[in-house]
Amino acid sequence: MSTVFSSRYMPCSECGASVERSGEAAHQCDPERLAEYKAFAMRDEIAQLESRIADFLASPVGRFETWEAAQRVRRTA
């Protein structure tokens, strides 16, 4: 005999908050929790950001962009 566990709570697909199934229509995502949930979902990309920027700046296009930005700063200074 198998018993299936059925929770009356399910995570919100937008913010991850535990929401009672019968109260899904009344749930409104907290903006701070929503931002934290989305940042958590992007944690691997965020962790790689610094190395990706360094890789870009080391590329020919990145070196040119760096040089061009320095030229613009010198002209406006």
VMD Tcl script that draws the C-alpha trace (Angstrom):
set ca {
  {0.00 0.00 0.00}
  {1.59 3.31 -1.03}
  {0.65 6.70 0.29}
  {1.21 9.79 -1.79}
  {2.21 12.82 0.20}
  {0.22 15.82 -0.93}
  {1.16 19.20 0.43}
  {-1.34 21.98 0.52}
  {1.53 24.39 -0.19}
  {3.32 24.88 -3.50}
  {6.17 27.25 -4.39}
  {5.25 30.35 -6.39}
  {6.76 30.00 -9.85}
  {7.77 33.68 -9.84}
  {9.32 34.23 -6.38}
  {9.56 30.76 -4.83}
  {7.46 31.64 -1.80}
  {5.43 28.84 -0.26}
  {1.82 29.54 -1.20}
  {-1.24 27.67 -0.02}
  {-2.90 26.14 -3.08}
  {-6.29 27.56 -2.20}
  {-4.78 31.04 -1.81}
  {-2.84 31.20 -5.10}
  {-5.09 33.93 -6.51}
  {-4.45 36.17 -3.47}
  {-0.64 35.81 -3.54}
  {1.40 38.84 -4.57}
  {5.16 38.50 -4.86}
  {7.24 40.63 -2.48}
  {9.58 42.70 -4.71}
  {12.62 42.05 -2.48}
  {12.00 38.30 -2.38}
  {11.44 38.27 -6.15}
  {14.79 39.99 -6.75}
  {16.60 37.58 -4.40}
  {14.95 34.57 -6.07}
  {15.94 35.74 -9.56}
  {19.50 36.51 -8.41}
  {19.72 33.02 -6.87}
  {18.61 31.49 -10.16}
  {21.39 33.43 -11.93}
  {24.10 32.63 -9.34}
  {26.31 30.71 -11.79}
  {26.20 33.52 -14.36}
  {26.91 36.12 -11.68}
  {29.90 34.12 -10.43}
  {31.35 34.03 -13.96}
  {30.80 37.73 -14.68}
  {34.22 38.95 -13.53}
  {36.13 36.37 -15.56}
  {33.97 37.06 -18.63}
  {34.71 40.78 -18.38}
  {38.44 40.06 -18.01}
  {38.32 37.75 -21.04}
  {36.54 40.42 -23.09}
  {38.98 43.15 -22.09}
  {41.89 40.87 -23.07}
  {40.42 40.29 -26.54}
  {41.27 42.55 -29.51}
  {37.80 44.13 -29.41}
  {38.04 44.69 -25.65}
  {41.48 46.27 -25.92}
  {40.17 48.61 -28.64}
  {37.12 49.54 -26.52}
  {39.43 50.30 -23.58}
  {41.69 52.44 -25.75}
  {38.74 54.28 -27.29}
  {37.20 54.99 -23.87}
  {40.52 56.41 -22.64}
  {40.68 58.66 -25.71}
  {37.18 59.98 -25.05}
  {38.04 60.71 -21.42}
  {41.16 62.61 -22.45}
  {39.22 64.70 -24.97}
  {36.57 65.72 -22.43}
  {39.02 66.40 -19.60}
}
mol new
graphics top color blue
foreach p $ca { graphics top sphere $p radius 0.5 }
foreach p [lrange $ca 0 end-1] q [lrange $ca 1 end] { graphics top cylinder $p $q radius 0.2 }
display resetview
